Amino acid sequence: MNTRVTLVGKQDCHLCHEAREQVSNVCDELGIGWQELSILDDPGLYDEYWEKIPVVLIDGRIHDYWRVDPRRLRRALSDNRSESSD
């Protein structure tokens, strides 16, 4: 399973916890790999995203930050999947 979605956040962040659940549910449903990175483990991520966490990246591009809309995430991943299979 390829990792297409990255969640950037940190521990003890209630928005990050909510985003983790949304991302996990949508990615599991669609069979899409995802990973989680912490801004506390990477100074570059911290500098880039500390004001926006949680941040959801799809294929390395920002999709959402602060709140995750599962319908929007599902649609973005589904649309992108059909484009890549053409």
N, C-alpha and C positions, 0 to 999 in steps of 0.2 A: 504494500500500500504506500503510495507516494504521499509525502507530507506537503500539503498545499496550503494549510492554514496554520498561522502562528498567532498565539495569544501572548501579548507582552503585558506583564503586570508585576505584582509582587505579593508576598504573603501578607496576611492581615489587612486586606483591602476588600471591603464588602462588595464593591462594584466588580472587582476582579473575580471574586467567588461566583457572583451571578453570571458573569461573562463565561467563566469556565464551564458552568452547567449548560448554558445555551450552546456554546461552541461544541462541547462534547456530544450533546444530544443531536444536533444537526449533522455533524460529521459522522457520527455513528450511523445515523439513519441513511446517509448517502454513501457510506463506505469510503469516506475520504479521510486520509491521515491528517493529524494535527499535532502540534507540539506547543509547549508553553515555555516561555523564557522570562526570567526575572530581571527587572532593571537593577536590582541590587547585586546581581552577579556580573554585570557587564556595564562598565562606565559609558560606553558608546550608546547603548540602549537607554541608559539613564539620561544622558544629555539630550537625546533626541525625543524621548517620550514621557519624561517624568510628569509633565503637566497634563497628559492625555490618557493615562492608563485608566482602565485597560484598553489596549489597542489590538485590533484584529487585523492581521495582514493576510491577504490572499495572494499567493504566488509572489510574495515580497512587497506587495503594494498595500497601502492603507485602505482598508474597507470601512472600518468603523472605529470610533473611540468613545470612551465613557460608558456608553450603553450599547448592547448588542440586540438588534431586532432579529429574532430567529427567522422570520419570514423573508426579510431582506437578505440575510446570509444564505438561506436555502436557495433563494432565487438566483443570487450571484453565482453560487457554486453550480447550480443546475444549468444556467445559461452558459457559463464558461465551459462546462463539461461537453455540452452539445456543440459548441464552437470548435473545441479541440478535437472532436471526433470527425469533423468534416474532411 
